Amino acid sequence: MKKNKKHFHKKWEVSIIELSSSEGKRYKVTRSLPELHVSETKMFNSKKEARNKFNEWLS
């Protein structure tokens, strides 16, 4: 599962990636501003929390 969307005003790129391992699933949510080479990443154990952060960063 990977989704990318661009923020309308700030031109942030936001992505969510599902990572699987022997310990279970984790979700990585990243937002980046490619023009400035700046990014921020958060890791979550819960898909719901990851989705909430993804939606928060888009608004």
C-alpha positions in Angstrom: 0.0 0.0 0.0 1.5 3.3 -1.1 -0.2 6.6 -1.6 1.2 9.9 -2.7 -0.6 13.2 -2.8 0.5 16.8 -3.1 -0.7 19.5 -0.8 -2.6 22.1 -2.7 -1.0 25.2 -1.2 2.3 24.3 0.3 3.3 21.7 -2.3 4.1 19.1 0.3 4.3 15.5 -0.9 2.7 13.1 1.6 3.1 9.3 1.4 2.1 6.3 3.5 3.8 2.9 3.2 3.0 -0.4 4.9 6.1 -2.3 6.1 5.9 -6.0 7.0 8.3 -8.0 9.0 8.3 -11.0 11.3 7.2 -8.8 14.2 4.1 -7.5 12.3 3.1 -4.5 10.3 4.2 -1.0 10.7 3.2 2.1 8.8 5.6 4.9 7.7 4.1 8.3 7.0 6.4 10.9 5.3 5.9 14.4 4.1 8.5 16.2 2.1 9.1 19.5 0.4 11.2 18.5 -2.6 12.2 22.1 -3.6 13.9 22.5 -0.2 15.1 18.9 0.3 13.2 18.7 3.6 11.3 15.8 4.9 9.7 14.5 8.1 8.8 10.8 8.8 6.7 9.2 11.5 6.3 5.5 12.2 3.1 3.9 13.6 2.0 0.5 14.7 -1.7 1.2 14.0 -3.1 1.9 10.5 -5.7 4.2 12.0 -3.0 6.4 13.6 -1.0 6.5 10.4 -4.1 7.5 8.4 -4.9 10.2 10.9 -1.4 11.7 10.5 -1.6 11.3 6.7 -4.9 13.2 6.6 -3.7 15.8 9.1 -0.6 16.6 7.0 -2.8 17.0 3.9 -5.1 19.6 5.5 
